[in-house]
Amino acid sequence: MEKTMPDTFKAILISRDEEKNQSVATTELGAADLMEGDVTVAVEATTVNYKDGLAITGKAPVVRRFPMVPGIDFAGTVIGSNHPDWKEGDHVVLNGWGVGETHYGGYAGHARVKGDWLVPLPAGMAPLQAMAVGTAGYTAMLCVMALERHGIAPARGPVVVTGAAGGVGSVAISLLSRLGYHVVASTGRISEEAYLRDLGASEIISRDELSEPGKPLGKERWAGGIDAVGSQTLANVLSMTSYGGAVAACGLAQGMDLPASVAPFILRGVSLLGIDSVMAPKPIRLEAWRRIAADLDHGKLAALSTSIGFDGIVQAAHDIADGKVRGRIVVDMR
Ligand code: NDP
């Protein structure tokens, strides 16, 4: 087992002192430092999601065990396995399961995890492409699948995407437009209009239209929504959803609160669909990654992602926590 594991490899480590002050450092780890698990993976690509930004900046209590290697997702090659599903040389993807929160994550040259947490790298996708999608993109796909399960289809009307220029938003727009939807993109960065239209948005609206307190029921503007923002924005998206529509809620970029009324639910039969990527069961993950490989335009994926190296992770984490990142950041770990 672990024939190609080097003596040491680079890693980011978040530590906490006795006063609970958090510090972030680049360090070298060895095989013995990794946590328990039945599969060891050479990490070839990882990414910077909003949650990674919160973990590294310490803005929210994402990390719940110290020290911790952050990084909630990675793609790479199995170099050792005691798990029946995986053998040396298999290409794998990991999203969530507490990795980067309670179990050492993707910001290290190697990771040791439970084989049950892994899914195969989709055929036709390279590790860097899978991480250009990353947890944000896989969550966007979970949102699309939830809307479809609810019967939302292009013929039902437009779908709004909030936090449009962010990671979840950018991938959601690309997926929805490829599937034939009329996509309304809500953004605080109107300067990104050309980018959002290139991804497939048909209409661009200002974030301000949705971020302030509104009426319990507004004009019916869309059949569905993918919301990465929460708070007042989600309340307004719901209030403007047409009869029988549905909104998939996955994020909290504006806030964790939901200052809404029941009016959209009880007067328009609108549904609020909760999306969690971290503990999603394996069959749903496999279906999401199958759909990503089938439905996501590779040209658009390249257009919405920026590649950085290991040394750029900490800065990118600060940038994403400040809402400054456009699309997705993929980290080349090779
Ligand atoms: P990004 O930072 O890439 O995107 C978030 C976007 O939200 C920003 O780009 C910005 O878009 C918008 N935004 C930021 N701040 C505010 C604000 N104060 N008010 C309104 N809009 C704002 O993050 P990700 O795409 O990686 O993640 C998006 C959200 O989804 C996060 O809250 C994240 O935690 C959550 N998430 C949840 C998952 C789950 O399993 N449920 C999995 C993955 C992500 P713009 O500039 O276009 O307005």
Residues whose N, C-alpha, C, O or C-beta is under 5 A from the ligand:
A	BS01	NDP	N49 Y50 K51 T135 A136 T139 G163 A164 A165 G166 G167 V168 G169 S186 T187 G188 R189 R207 A228 V229 C250 G251 L252 A253 Q254 I275 D276 S277 V278 I320 G323 V325 G327
